[in-house]
Amino acid sequence: MVTRGGDTVNHILVADTHDNLLFFTSTGKVYCIKCYEVPQDSSRTAKGIALVNLLPIDLEDEVTVLLAI
């Protein structure tokens, strides 16, 4: 899996298209989006996009937990 710069893959999550993704941050905020709102790139060499492009998250805030429900 290809990453950008110093990025690392910490978790891989299996979810259905209509599942909700809950992102819990280090400051106690929770963000919710549907799986189908995450851009899909089926290429193995895809680098993906930053979470700040999907969520209104502060740059200094970190996602600590991710749940699919």
Secondary structure, 3 states (H helix, E strand, C coil): CCCCCCCCCCCCCCCCCCCEEEEEECCCCEEEEEHHHCCCCCCCCCCCCCHHHCCCCCCCCCEEEEEEC
